[in-house]
Amino acid sequence: MMLVPCYIGNMKDIVRTQTGVRIESRLLKVLKALANELEISLGDLIEGIVLHAFEGKAPFSPTTLKQIKALRAVYGLELTAKDSHKLRETGDE
C-alpha cells in the first residue's frame, strides 16, 4: 500500500514570480538550512511562513522551533522580532 500525503488532493494552481529580495545574511542562512532540513525549497518555506502569518497562525511546530534555535546558534543569528523595524544596512557581504 502506498501512502499519499493528505495535501496531494487539495493542490492549488499558482503562478510564481522570480524576485530579487534583499535579506539579512544570517537570517537567510538559517532559512536555507531549515528548508534543507525540512526537504522543501526556500520559496516553499517562505510562502508557508507568510501564509501562516497572514492568518495570525504560528508557522512552526515545537520540534521545528528547536531546529531553528540550533540553526540560529550555528549561524550566529541573534536578531529577534523586536529588531525587525530597527535594522540598518551597513554593507554587502
Secondary structure, 3 states (H helix, E strand, C coil): CCCCCCCHHHCCCCCCCCCCCCCCHHHHHHHHHHHHHHCCCHHHHHHHHHHHHHCCCCCCCHHHHHHHHHHHHHHCCCCCHHHCCCCCCCCCC
